[in-house]
């Protein structure tokens, strides 16, 4: 059973360099607030597997793209599953936590996502476009992302990639949830400056859109960021559903909204450490299933992440 003051191992890479963002500032702020309620230790992602047994839960925050430490992440994931370790976010995520296959699944199911295929032979399933985005299914931080003219798609060699039409969107907007509860939204008025964010007043229709993906993922606990773009027809299309270590852009919020998020996050963690997972079944998936994770960056006006 958890101690009177639960012990949290907070996973972060304070030295990670991200375009347009300072991950370390966000985690320093969150850690300073959480210490009022938990016994907290910060840990680099390379060290978490060796240290996690001494804590009531592992909290994965701004740990950077998993591709940078894939072997260590796989080891951590396997050990956590085998031991029934509480991991926040839970490792049951079906979105970016498990790669980008979900974009194909959601496209096939008729969800409002940027249309996606993984074979040149299936291009007839996409809207015609002059340019296409080609990116690896296990990409991160725009690694491997290419913009390819339609006339050159036939030259692509077979590989584990996704193909999407370039979307000339008006702006990108992100919706942030804690335990299925909406917290705030931010948007980038200038598509060329993805991380110059401002508070966004979400409409009922916007929230209905975002909740469809949160409900589909069915995490139960944790933080999720639903990234979308405003398409030329005025509707929203999903860009990605970040369910492993979503950057929160707390510095773009007014103080009252930032405090409200921290309160919700703290309450969620307090509830989470009371959960008693069955041994070896904490995530409901096989230990050998891999979750590559992601931290998204844009390439110009393209509304897709690698």
C-alpha positions in Angstrom: 0.0 0.0 0.0 1.2 3.6 -0.7 2.8 5.5 2.2 1.0 8.4 3.9 2.9 10.6 1.5 3.1 8.7 -1.7 6.6 8.4 -3.3 6.8 9.4 -6.9 9.6 8.8 -9.4 9.3 11.8 -11.8 10.9 10.9 -15.1 12.3 13.9 -17.0 15.3 14.8 -19.2 16.1 18.3 -18.0 18.8 18.7 -20.6 16.7 17.8 -23.6 16.7 20.5 -26.3 13.4 21.1 -28.1 12.7 23.7 -30.7 10.7 26.6 -29.4 10.3 25.1 -25.9 12.2 24.7 -22.6 11.1 21.4 -21.2 13.2 21.8 -18.1 11.4 24.9 -17.0 8.0 23.1 -17.1 9.2 20.1 -15.1 11.0 22.3 -12.5 7.8 24.2 -11.9 5.6 21.0 -11.7 8.1 19.2 -9.4 8.2 22.2 -7.1 4.4 22.2 -6.8 4.0 18.4 -6.4 6.5 18.3 -3.6 3.9 19.8 -1.3 1.9 16.6 -1.6 4.3 13.8 -2.5 7.8 12.6 -1.7 9.3 13.2 -5.1 12.6 12.3 -6.9 13.5 13.4 -10.4 15.1 10.7 -12.6 16.5 10.6 -16.1 14.8 8.1 -18.4 17.9 6.1 -18.7 17.8 5.4 -15.0 14.2 4.7 -14.3 14.2 0.9 -14.6 16.9 0.6 -12.0 15.2 3.0 -9.5 11.5 2.5 -9.8 11.1 -0.3 -7.3 11.5 2.1 -4.4 8.5 4.2 -5.4 4.7 4.0 -5.3 4.4 5.2 -8.9 6.4 6.4 -11.9 5.4 9.6 -13.5 6.6 10.0 -17.1 6.8 13.7 -18.0 9.1 15.6 -20.4 11.4 12.7 -21.0 12.1 13.4 -24.7 11.5 11.2 -27.7 11.8 7.5 -26.8 13.8 6.9 -30.0 16.7 8.5 -28.3 16.8 5.7 -25.7 14.7 2.9 -27.2 16.5 0.0 -25.5 16.3 1.6 -22.1 12.6 2.4 -22.6 11.8 -1.2 -23.7 13.6 -2.5 -20.6 11.7 -0.1 -18.4 8.4 -1.0 -20.0 9.0 -4.8 -19.7 10.0 -4.5 -16.1 7.0 -2.3 -15.2 4.6 -4.7 -16.8 6.1 -7.7 -15.1 6.2 -6.1 -11.7 2.8 -4.4 -11.9 4.3 -1.0 -11.4 2.0 2.0 -11.5 3.1 4.1 -14.5 1.5 7.5 -15.2 0.4 7.7 -18.0 -0.6 4.1 -18.0 1.1 2.1 -20.7 -2.2 1.1 -22.3 -2.2 4.1 -24.5 -3.3 3.3 -28.1 -2.1 6.6 -29.7 1.5 8.0 -30.0 2.6 5.8 -27.1 2.3 2.8 -29.5 3.5 4.5 -32.7 1.4 6.1 -35.4 -0.5 3.0 -36.6 -3.5 4.6 -34.9 -3.7 7.2 -37.7 -4.4 4.4 -40.1 -7.0 2.9 -37.8 -8.8 6.1 -37.2 -8.8 7.0 -40.9 -10.3 3.6 -41.8 -12.9 4.1 -39.0 -14.0 7.4 -40.4 -12.7 9.6 -37.6 -11.9 13.3 -38.4 -8.2 12.9 -38.9 -5.8 13.9 -41.6 -6.3 11.1 -44.1 -3.5 8.6 -43.8 -2.3 5.5 -45.7 0.9 3.5 -45.5 1.3 2.3 -49.1 1.7 4.2 -52.4 -0.8 1.7 -53.9 -3.5 3.2 -51.6 -3.1 6.8 -52.6 -6.5 6.7 -54.3 -7.9 6.6 -50.7 -6.5 10.1 -50.1 -7.7 13.5 -51.4 -5.6 14.6 -54.4 -2.8 16.9 -53.4 0.2 18.5 -55.0 2.4 17.6 -52.1 2.4 14.8 -49.5 3.9 14.3 -46.1 5.9 11.1 -45.8 7.0 10.1 -42.3 8.1 7.0 -40.3 5.5 5.2 -38.3 7.9 5.3 -35.4 9.1 8.8 -35.9 9.7 11.5 -33.3 10.5 15.2 -33.3 10.1 15.4 -37.1 12.9 12.9 -37.7 12.6 11.4 -41.1 9.7 13.7 -42.2 9.8 14.6 -45.9 7.6 16.7 -48.1 7.3 14.9 -51.4 5.6 16.2 -54.6 2.8 14.0 -55.8 4.7 13.3 -59.0 7.5 11.7 -57.1 5.6 9.4 -54.7 6.0 6.5 -57.1 9.7 6.7 -56.4 9.3 5.8 -52.7 10.8 2.5 -51.7 8.7 0.2 -49.6 9.1 1.0 -45.9 7.4 1.5 -42.6 6.1 5.0 -43.4 2.8 6.9 -43.4 1.6 9.1 -46.3 -0.7 12.1 -45.8 -1.7 15.0 -48.0 -0.3 18.4 -47.0 -3.0 20.4 -45.4 -3.0 24.2 -45.9 -4.5 24.8 -42.4 -5.5 28.1 -40.8 -4.0 27.3 -37.4 -3.2 24.4 -35.1 -4.9 24.0 -31.7 -4.2 21.7 -28.8 -6.7 20.5 -26.2 -5.4 19.3 -22.8 -7.1 16.7 -20.7 -6.5 15.2 -17.2 -8.3 11.9 -16.4 -10.8 12.6 -19.3 -11.5 16.1 -17.9 -10.8 19.1 -20.2 -8.4 21.6 -18.7 -7.5 24.2 -21.3 -6.7 24.8 -25.0 -4.0 26.7 -26.7 -3.5 27.6 -30.4 -0.8 29.0 -32.7 -2.4 31.9 -34.7 0.5 31.9 -37.1 1.0 28.4 -38.6 4.7 29.2 -39.2 5.3 29.6 -35.5 4.0 26.4 -34.0 5.1 27.1 -30.4 4.1 30.7 -30.1 0.9 29.8 -28.4 -2.1 31.7 -27.0 -5.1 30.6 -24.9 -7.9 29.4 -27.1 -11.6 29.6 -26.1 -12.9 26.1 -27.1 -16.4 25.8 -28.4 -18.8 23.0 -27.6 -18.2 21.6 -31.0 -14.4 21.8 -30.5 -14.7 19.8 -27.2 -17.0 17.3 -28.8 -14.3 16.7 -31.4 -11.5 16.4 -28.9 -13.4 14.1 -26.5 -14.0 11.6 -29.3 -10.3 10.8 -29.3 -9.9 10.8 -25.5 -12.9 8.4 -25.2 -11.4 6.2 -28.0 -8.1 6.0 -26.1 -9.8 5.0 -22.9 -6.8 5.7 -20.6 -8.7 6.3 -17.4 -5.9 8.2 -15.8 -3.3 10.5 -17.1 -2.6 13.6 -19.3 -3.5 13.7 -22.9 -3.0 16.4 -25.6 -5.3 16.3 -28.6 -3.6 18.3 -31.5 -5.7 19.4 -34.4 -5.6 21.7 -37.3 -8.4 24.0 -38.7 -8.9 22.7 -42.2 -9.9 24.8 -45.2 -13.5 23.8 -44.8 -13.6 25.1 -41.2 -13.6 21.7 -39.5 -11.0 20.2 -37.3 -8.8 17.3 -38.2 -6.6 15.4 -35.8 -2.9 15.8 -36.2 -1.9 13.6 -33.3 -3.0 12.3 -30.0 -0.1 12.5 -27.5 -0.6 10.1 -24.6 3.0 9.3 -23.4 4.7 12.5 -22.4 2.8 15.5 -23.8 4.5 18.9 -23.4 2.0 21.1 -21.6 3.0 24.7 -22.6 2.1 25.9 -19.1 4.1 29.1 -19.7 1.5 30.1 -22.2 -1.3 30.1 -19.6 -2.3 32.8 -17.2 -1.5 32.1 -13.6 -5.0 31.1 -12.6 -5.3 28.6 -15.4 -1.8 27.2 -14.7 -2.8 26.8 -11.0 -6.0 25.0 -11.9 -4.1 22.5 -14.1 -1.6 21.8 -11.3 -4.5 21.2 -8.9 -6.2 18.8 -11.3 -2.9 17.0 -12.0 -2.2 16.6 -8.2 -5.6 15.2 -7.6 -5.2 12.8 -10.4 -1.9 11.5 -9.1 -3.4 11.2 -5.6 -6.2 9.0 -7.0 -3.8 7.0 -9.2 -1.4 5.9 -6.4 -4.4 4.3 -4.6 -5.0 2.0 -7.6 -3.9 -1.6 -6.9 -3.0 -3.2 -10.3 -2.8 -6.9 -10.6 0.7 -8.3 -10.9 1.9 -8.4 -14.5 -1.4 -6.8 -15.7 -0.8 -3.1 -15.0 -1.1 -2.1 -18.6 -3.1 -5.0 -20.2 -0.5 -5.5 -22.9 2.3 -7.9 -23.5 5.7 -6.9 -22.1 7.2 -7.1 -25.6 4.9 -4.5 -27.1 6.8 -1.4 -27.8 5.7 2.2 -27.4 8.0 4.6 -29.2 6.6 7.8 -27.8 6.9 11.2 -29.4 7.5 14.9 -28.9 6.1 16.8 -31.9 7.6 19.6 -33.9 6.4 21.1 -37.1 8.0 21.5 -40.4 6.8 24.8 -41.8 3.1 24.9 -42.4 2.8 21.1 -42.4 0.2 20.0 -39.8 1.7 16.6 -39.3 4.4 15.4 -37.0 7.1 12.9 -37.7 
